Amino acid sequence: MCFIGHGAFGIITKQIWYNYFAVFGIGHDLAYKLILLLGSFDKMLGIIMIVYPIRAVVLWLVIWGLVTAAQRPL
């Protein structure tokens, strides 16, 4: 459910998330496209986990969650 909710924030392009892309030197225009893409991807994977759990998807979600959480202090 966490990834479905965060994916929804990505789809609505939550403004504060542009800062995470700026850490890597990604500009506003490209960040906008990536936020939409990654938000949709997060939401899709969250739904897959509800319908048909797959270990590889769990591994990806854990890694993605750790990477994004590690960016917060930056």
C-alpha positions, -999 to +999 in steps of 0.1 A: +000+000+000+029+023+007+041+021-029+006+026-043+003+058-022+037+071-031+031+062-067+000+083-066+020+112-053+044+106-082+016+107-107+004+140-094+040+152-095+044+163-059+065+194-060+089+185-031+101+154-049+119+175-074+146+180-047+155+143-048+163+145-085+183+177-080+207+157-057+218+139-089+218+171-110+186+163-128+167+194-139+131+202-134+118+192-169+134+158-169+125+153-132+089+159-141+089+131-167+108+108-144+084+114-115+055+105-137+072+073-149+085+062-115+052+070-098+033+049-123+059+021-119+056+022-081+019+021-083+019-008-107+044-028-086+023-022-055-008-035-073+012-066-085+022-073-049-015-073-038-027-095-067+003-118-072+033-114-049+066-121-067+099-122-048+118-102-074+093-074-071+097-075-033+135-073-037+132-043-061+108-025-037+131-030-008+161-017-027+142+012-041+128+021-007+163+020+008+178+042-019+150+068-017+152+069+021+189+073+020+185+105-002+165+123+025+195+136+044+211+148+012 
